[in-house]
């Protein structure tokens, strides 16, 4: 048990360092040289970097100190320690990479590659249940007081305010527009790394010829079908609803099969983020 705990701590710490380094690359070599922001404390640190010539990493660390004190009380010892390690390593890496010339001075390219790198780094850190402080830490603290509001809403509000400050300081609306792209991309990268890019479709089919449609789908499309009983609220009649999970390439074929048997059948196609089981991810 003790060895397993040490192993987990080591993996979490290494993951935090790797994630922080990737985030720092996106910040120092793409966003910061182009006056762009990914929101959070890095947005405030970008302003002080250009206004007062204070190193960005050092400023991020200074802004987080009051949060660390409070977070240790509200969020527990383990999360507090991980947050300190994550924020300190991110600050150090940012100031190290800041000494190197930017990869590009094209703001469009900078917001894309910077957003992607920061998203990858953030996802790695979240994977090991760590944090780099900033708006994420603020959101965690606020959530302990108001758990019914989603964290994404807190983060969105905080990031909008900080990007607004960046636009006011630099006097360029384009900074806000490009920063918004970077924030969107880093959010998408987090979703991709956590949930994958393997999108599956889910079909709901309502028809009076359910047995025929089900048999045809299983024989011709090689996909399983499940029937669930529902009730049409307008007609007040019970209906059997067919549910079929399928790959994107099978959707057109399955719809054609259903329509060929019952031209009036009702079909709903929805995204299934992840499907586990036979025929899909095991």
N, C-alpha and C positions, 0 to 999 in steps of 0.2 A: 504493500500500500504506500509506504514511504517513497519507494523508488518510482512508483507511478506518479506520485505528486511532484517529485523533483523533475521527472521527464516532462510533465505537462507544463510546469513553470518555465522550463528551458525552452520548450516549443513556443509558448506564448510570448516569451521575451524576444526570441529570435524573430518571430512573426511581426512583433511590434517594431523592431529595428528595420526589418525589410520594408514593411508598409510605410514607415516614416521616411525612409530613403526615397522610395518611389514618389511619395507625395511632395517631398522637397525638390525632386527633379522637375516635376511639373510646375511647381511654384517658382523656383529660382531661374530656371532656364527658359520658361515660356511665359507665364502670366506676369510675374513681377517686372521684367524688363519692358513689358508693353503696357504697364499701368493697369493691368486687368486684375480682377479679384474672383475668388471662388466663394466669397461670402465669409462669414465667421470672423474670427479675430484676425485672420490673414488680411481681410479687407481693411480693417483699422490699421494694421501694421503697414500696409502698403502706403497709406496716407502719411504716417509718421516717417516712413522710409524716405519719401520724396520731400516732405516738409521740414523735418528735423535731422535728416541723414542718420537716423537711428537704425542699426542693423535689424532686419525684419525678424530674424529668429529670436534675438534678444528681446524685442518688443512683444512677440507672441508669448514668450515665457513670462515676462513681467505682467502682462494682462491676465494670465491664467493663475497667478499666485493667489489672489483673493478667492478664486473659484476652488482651488485645491483645498484651502482651509475649510470652506463650507462643504465641499463635496465629500471630504473625509467623514464628516458628521452625518450627512444625508444618505450617501450611497455605499458606505461600507469600506472596510480597510483594503480588501483585495482590489476593488475597482479603483480606489484612490491611488494605490501604488502603481497599478498599470497605467493610469492616466498621467502620473508624474513621469514615468519612464517614456511613454509615448510622446508627451509634449516636449520633454527635454531633448529627446533624440531628434524630433522633428525640427526643433529650433536650431540645434547644432548643425544638422544636415543642410538646412536652408542657408545658413550663414557660410557654410563651406562651399556649397554649389554656387552661391552668389558671386564668388570670386572668379568664376568662369564666364566667358562671353555667352550671350543668349544663343540658342539654337536658331531662332528666327525673329525678325522684327516685324513680320507680317501678323497683324492682330488676329486675322481670321484663322490662320494656321495655329497661332499661339493658343487661342481659346479652345480649338479642337484638341490639339495634342496635350495641352495643359490640363483640360478637363478630363480627358481619358486617363492620363497618368494619375491625377489626384483621385479619381474614382477607383482605379485599381488599388492604389495604396490604401485608401480608406477601407475598401472591402477586405483587404488582407488584415488590417487592424481590427475590424469588426469581427472577422472570423475567429480571432483569438480573444474575443470579448475584452478588447482594450479600447483606449480612447486617446486622442491627441488634444483633448481639452476644447476650448473655444465654444462655439455655439452649440455643438453637440453636447458638451458638458452642461451648459446652461439649460438645454432642453431636458436633459436627464434630471436635473435638480428640480426644475419647474414641474415635471411630470410627477414627482413624488408628492406634490401639493394638489395637482389637478390631473389625476390619471385618466379621466374620461376623454381628454383631448389628445389626439394623436401627436406623436413626436414630430412627424413630418410637417404639421401645421406650425409648430413652434419654430422649427428650423427655417421654414419658408418665410415666416414673418421677420425673423432675425436677419436672414440673408437679404431680404428686400430692403430693409432699413439700412444695412451696411453698404449695399451696392448704391443706394440712393446717396449716401454720404460721399462715396467715391466719385459719383457723377458731379455732385455739387463742388467738390474740391478741385477736380481736374477740369471741370467746365466743359466736358464732352459727353454728349448723350450716347455716342458710339461705345464708350467704355462700359456703360450699363448694358447695352445690347449685346456686346461680345461677352461680357461677364455672365449674362443670363444663359448664353449658349454653353459656356464652360460649366456652369452649375447644373444645367440640364444633362449634359454628357456625363458628368461624374456621378449623377444620380442613376443614370441608365447603366453605367458600368457596374455599379454596386448591385443592381438588380440582376444583371447578366451573370456576374460571378456567383451570387448567392443562389439564383434560381435557374441559371443556364439559358441557352438560346434554343433549347429543344422545345419548340412550340407544337403542341398537339391540338387538334380540333375536336370539339364535342358536338355531336349532332343530336337534336331532339326532333323526333318525327311523330306526328299525330295523324293517324289515318284509320279508316274502317277496315283496312286490309293489312293489319299488322303482321299476321302470320306469314303471308306471302312476301311482304317486304323484308321481314327478318330473315327468312330462309334464303332469299335472293342475295342479301348483303353478305351473309355468312358463306354462301357458295361462290359467289362471283367476286366479291371484294376481299374475302378471307378475313373479315372482321367480326368480332363478337358483338352481340346486341343484347341489351337488357331491357326488360319491360317493367315500368313502374305505373301503378294506377294513380290517375288524377281525376279531377272533376272540372268540367267546363262550367264556369260560373254563369255564363250567359244562357247556355242551353240546359243547365242543371243536370247534365248527363255525365256518367262516369266514362272516362276515356283511358285507354292504355297508351302510355307515352313510351316510345322506343328511344333508348339512349345508346349511342354508339361513339366510342372514342376511336379516332383515326388520324393517320398522318395527313399533312396538308395535301399531298399528292393524291390521296384517295377520295377527297371531298367531292370533286366533280363527278367521279364514277358513282359514288353512293347516292348523290342527289339524282343522277340520271336513272339509277335503278329504282329508287322510290317513286319518281315521277312517271316512269314507264308503267308501273303497276297501278298507281293512283295519282292521276294528274292533279287532283284537288288536295293532295296531302299537304299538311302544314309542316314546314321544316325551319328549325332555328339552328344556326351554326354559331358556336361560341368558342373562344380560346380557352384551352386548358393548359395552364402554365406547366404542369408536370403530371405525367401519368406513370404509375409504377405497376408492374405486373407482366403477365405473359403477353408477348408481342410488342412490349414497350421496354422501358428501363426496368431491369430486374432489381 
